[in-house]
Amino acid sequence: MYLTDADLHDFLVRSRDNLEDEIQSKRGLMFVKENVNDEKFLIDRTDNSIMRTTKHFEAMFESAGLKILRQFYQQGFPSDLYPISCFVL
């Protein structure tokens, strides 16, 4: 992901707000699929990407008022690559 924490928070809040229909009391789902590194937060200076930990994503989702309904790791990737976490919000 190429967003700072502040930009990611703003994006998540705007997305959440656009998924809610207060008149009909309906809500949509959001899916986030990202590489994670559960040891530490990483910044790749070659492409300016940011890799967060699962805990970091959980905190970001909570601060944006989102609830994690399910979290799982994508299967079938080589073990030498960072895992891809899928979040259903």
Biotite code that builds the C-alpha atoms (Angstrom):
import biotite.structure as struc

atoms = struc.array([
    struc.Atom([0.000, 0.000, 0.000], chain_id="A", res_id=1, res_name="MET", atom_name="CA", element="C"),
    struc.Atom([1.253, 3.457, -0.843], chain_id="A", res_id=2, res_name="TYR", atom_name="CA", element="C"),
    struc.Atom([-0.781, 5.491, 1.656], chain_id="A", res_id=3, res_name="LEU", atom_name="CA", element="C"),
    struc.Atom([0.393, 7.133, 4.851], chain_id="A", res_id=4, res_name="THR", atom_name="CA", element="C"),
    struc.Atom([-1.538, 6.241, 8.011], chain_id="A", res_id=5, res_name="ASP", atom_name="CA", element="C"),
    struc.Atom([-3.403, 9.565, 7.850], chain_id="A", res_id=6, res_name="ALA", atom_name="CA", element="C"),
    struc.Atom([-4.362, 9.051, 4.202], chain_id="A", res_id=7, res_name="ASP", atom_name="CA", element="C"),
    struc.Atom([-5.380, 5.436, 4.843], chain_id="A", res_id=8, res_name="LEU", atom_name="CA", element="C"),
    struc.Atom([-7.536, 6.531, 7.777], chain_id="A", res_id=9, res_name="HIS", atom_name="CA", element="C"),
    struc.Atom([-9.249, 9.196, 5.644], chain_id="A", res_id=10, res_name="ASP", atom_name="CA", element="C"),
    struc.Atom([-9.811, 6.677, 2.841], chain_id="A", res_id=11, res_name="PHE", atom_name="CA", element="C"),
    struc.Atom([-11.299, 4.108, 5.213], chain_id="A", res_id=12, res_name="LEU", atom_name="CA", element="C"),
    struc.Atom([-13.639, 6.660, 6.814], chain_id="A", res_id=13, res_name="VAL", atom_name="CA", element="C"),
    struc.Atom([-14.833, 7.967, 3.431], chain_id="A", res_id=14, res_name="ARG", atom_name="CA", element="C"),
    struc.Atom([-15.347, 4.408, 2.181], chain_id="A", res_id=15, res_name="SER", atom_name="CA", element="C"),
    struc.Atom([-17.251, 3.454, 5.343], chain_id="A", res_id=16, res_name="ARG", atom_name="CA", element="C"),
    struc.Atom([-19.482, 6.504, 5.024], chain_id="A", res_id=17, res_name="ASP", atom_name="CA", element="C"),
    struc.Atom([-20.243, 5.691, 1.393], chain_id="A", res_id=18, res_name="ASN", atom_name="CA", element="C"),
    struc.Atom([-21.208, 2.120, 2.261], chain_id="A", res_id=19, res_name="LEU", atom_name="CA", element="C"),
    struc.Atom([-23.852, 3.165, 4.771], chain_id="A", res_id=20, res_name="GLU", atom_name="CA", element="C"),
    struc.Atom([-27.438, 3.928, 3.853], chain_id="A", res_id=21, res_name="ASP", atom_name="CA", element="C"),
    struc.Atom([-28.955, 5.439, 6.990], chain_id="A", res_id=22, res_name="GLU", atom_name="CA", element="C"),
    struc.Atom([-32.428, 5.726, 5.463], chain_id="A", res_id=23, res_name="ILE", atom_name="CA", element="C"),
    struc.Atom([-32.728, 1.992, 4.794], chain_id="A", res_id=24, res_name="GLN", atom_name="CA", element="C"),
    struc.Atom([-30.357, 0.964, 7.620], chain_id="A", res_id=25, res_name="SER", atom_name="CA", element="C"),
    struc.Atom([-28.187, -0.978, 5.190], chain_id="A", res_id=26, res_name="LYS", atom_name="CA", element="C"),
    struc.Atom([-24.440, -1.349, 5.216], chain_id="A", res_id=27, res_name="ARG", atom_name="CA", element="C"),
    struc.Atom([-22.027, -2.744, 2.684], chain_id="A", res_id=28, res_name="GLY", atom_name="CA", element="C"),
    struc.Atom([-18.853, -4.745, 3.082], chain_id="A", res_id=29, res_name="LEU", atom_name="CA", element="C"),
    struc.Atom([-15.312, -3.663, 2.417], chain_id="A", res_id=30, res_name="MET", atom_name="CA", element="C"),
    struc.Atom([-12.519, -6.052, 1.470], chain_id="A", res_id=31, res_name="PHE", atom_name="CA", element="C"),
    struc.Atom([-8.859, -5.182, 2.041], chain_id="A", res_id=32, res_name="VAL", atom_name="CA", element="C"),
    struc.Atom([-6.134, -7.427, 0.670], chain_id="A", res_id=33, res_name="LYS", atom_name="CA", element="C"),
    struc.Atom([-2.568, -6.442, 1.555], chain_id="A", res_id=34, res_name="GLU", atom_name="CA", element="C"),
    struc.Atom([0.888, -7.820, 2.159], chain_id="A", res_id=35, res_name="ASN", atom_name="CA", element="C"),
    struc.Atom([1.636, -7.923, 5.868], chain_id="A", res_id=36, res_name="VAL", atom_name="CA", element="C"),
    struc.Atom([4.761, -8.371, 7.931], chain_id="A", res_id=37, res_name="ASN", atom_name="CA", element="C"),
    struc.Atom([3.834, -9.467, 11.426], chain_id="A", res_id=38, res_name="ASP", atom_name="CA", element="C"),
    struc.Atom([7.296, -8.723, 12.797], chain_id="A", res_id=39, res_name="GLU", atom_name="CA", element="C"),
    struc.Atom([7.521, -4.997, 12.050], chain_id="A", res_id=40, res_name="LYS", atom_name="CA", element="C"),
    struc.Atom([6.300, -2.050, 10.024], chain_id="A", res_id=41, res_name="PHE", atom_name="CA", element="C"),
    struc.Atom([8.353, -1.759, 6.808], chain_id="A", res_id=42, res_name="LEU", atom_name="CA", element="C"),
    struc.Atom([8.898, 0.993, 4.247], chain_id="A", res_id=43, res_name="ILE", atom_name="CA", element="C"),
    struc.Atom([10.383, 0.002, 0.889], chain_id="A", res_id=44, res_name="ASP", atom_name="CA", element="C"),
    struc.Atom([12.356, 3.020, -0.303], chain_id="A", res_id=45, res_name="ARG", atom_name="CA", element="C"),
    struc.Atom([12.705, 1.587, -3.833], chain_id="A", res_id=46, res_name="THR", atom_name="CA", element="C"),
    struc.Atom([8.989, 1.966, -4.547], chain_id="A", res_id=47, res_name="ASP", atom_name="CA", element="C"),
    struc.Atom([7.815, 3.903, -1.446], chain_id="A", res_id=48, res_name="ASN", atom_name="CA", element="C"),
    struc.Atom([5.383, 1.172, -0.432], chain_id="A", res_id=49, res_name="SER", atom_name="CA", element="C"),
    struc.Atom([4.417, 0.637, 3.193], chain_id="A", res_id=50, res_name="ILE", atom_name="CA", element="C"),
    struc.Atom([3.932, -2.799, 4.740], chain_id="A", res_id=51, res_name="MET", atom_name="CA", element="C"),
    struc.Atom([2.023, -2.815, 7.993], chain_id="A", res_id=52, res_name="ARG", atom_name="CA", element="C"),
    struc.Atom([1.578, -5.546, 10.563], chain_id="A", res_id=53, res_name="THR", atom_name="CA", element="C"),
    struc.Atom([-1.766, -7.258, 11.088], chain_id="A", res_id=54, res_name="THR", atom_name="CA", element="C"),
    struc.Atom([-2.043, -5.500, 14.468], chain_id="A", res_id=55, res_name="LYS", atom_name="CA", element="C"),
    struc.Atom([-1.383, -2.143, 12.768], chain_id="A", res_id=56, res_name="HIS", atom_name="CA", element="C"),
    struc.Atom([-4.184, -2.798, 10.267], chain_id="A", res_id=57, res_name="PHE", atom_name="CA", element="C"),
    struc.Atom([-6.506, -3.860, 13.093], chain_id="A", res_id=58, res_name="GLU", atom_name="CA", element="C"),
    struc.Atom([-5.829, -0.571, 14.894], chain_id="A", res_id=59, res_name="ALA", atom_name="CA", element="C"),
    struc.Atom([-6.350, 1.422, 11.677], chain_id="A", res_id=60, res_name="MET", atom_name="CA", element="C"),
    struc.Atom([-9.690, -0.282, 11.015], chain_id="A", res_id=61, res_name="PHE", atom_name="CA", element="C"),
    struc.Atom([-10.849, 0.283, 14.586], chain_id="A", res_id=62, res_name="GLU", atom_name="CA", element="C"),
    struc.Atom([-9.880, 3.978, 14.493], chain_id="A", res_id=63, res_name="SER", atom_name="CA", element="C"),
    struc.Atom([-11.906, 4.354, 11.278], chain_id="A", res_id=64, res_name="ALA", atom_name="CA", element="C"),
    struc.Atom([-14.969, 2.817, 12.943], chain_id="A", res_id=65, res_name="GLY", atom_name="CA", element="C"),
    struc.Atom([-14.791, -0.462, 11.030], chain_id="A", res_id=66, res_name="LEU", atom_name="CA", element="C"),
    struc.Atom([-15.316, -3.945, 12.409], chain_id="A", res_id=67, res_name="LYS", atom_name="CA", element="C"),
    struc.Atom([-13.305, -6.926, 11.172], chain_id="A", res_id=68, res_name="ILE", atom_name="CA", element="C"),
    struc.Atom([-15.792, -9.654, 10.302], chain_id="A", res_id=69, res_name="LEU", atom_name="CA", element="C"),
    struc.Atom([-13.181, -12.073, 9.005], chain_id="A", res_id=70, res_name="ARG", atom_name="CA", element="C"),
    struc.Atom([-9.417, -12.166, 8.465], chain_id="A", res_id=71, res_name="GLN", atom_name="CA", element="C"),
    struc.Atom([-7.491, -14.863, 6.627], chain_id="A", res_id=72, res_name="PHE", atom_name="CA", element="C"),
    struc.Atom([-4.257, -15.326, 4.709], chain_id="A", res_id=73, res_name="TYR", atom_name="CA", element="C"),
    struc.Atom([-4.230, -15.989, 0.994], chain_id="A", res_id=74, res_name="GLN", atom_name="CA", element="C"),
    struc.Atom([-3.086, -19.529, 0.311], chain_id="A", res_id=75, res_name="GLN", atom_name="CA", element="C"),
    struc.Atom([-0.689, -20.853, -2.308], chain_id="A", res_id=76, res_name="GLY", atom_name="CA", element="C"),
    struc.Atom([2.049, -18.212, -2.173], chain_id="A", res_id=77, res_name="PHE", atom_name="CA", element="C"),
    struc.Atom([5.741, -19.144, -2.042], chain_id="A", res_id=78, res_name="PRO", atom_name="CA", element="C"),
    struc.Atom([7.121, -19.113, 1.496], chain_id="A", res_id=79, res_name="SER", atom_name="CA", element="C"),
    struc.Atom([9.833, -16.592, 0.569], chain_id="A", res_id=80, res_name="ASP", atom_name="CA", element="C"),
    struc.Atom([7.217, -13.879, -0.129], chain_id="A", res_id=81, res_name="LEU", atom_name="CA", element="C"),
    struc.Atom([5.431, -11.814, 2.491], chain_id="A", res_id=82, res_name="TYR", atom_name="CA", element="C"),
    struc.Atom([1.985, -13.200, 3.349], chain_id="A", res_id=83, res_name="PRO", atom_name="CA", element="C"),
    struc.Atom([-1.125, -11.552, 1.959], chain_id="A", res_id=84, res_name="ILE", atom_name="CA", element="C"),
    struc.Atom([-3.789, -10.895, 4.541], chain_id="A", res_id=85, res_name="SER", atom_name="CA", element="C"),
    struc.Atom([-7.410, -10.527, 3.505], chain_id="A", res_id=86, res_name="CYS", atom_name="CA", element="C"),
    struc.Atom([-9.746, -8.549, 5.753], chain_id="A", res_id=87, res_name="PHE", atom_name="CA", element="C"),
    struc.Atom([-13.531, -8.459, 5.452], chain_id="A", res_id=88, res_name="VAL", atom_name="CA", element="C"),
    struc.Atom([-14.846, -5.310, 7.117], chain_id="A", res_id=89, res_name="LEU", atom_name="CA", element="C"),
])
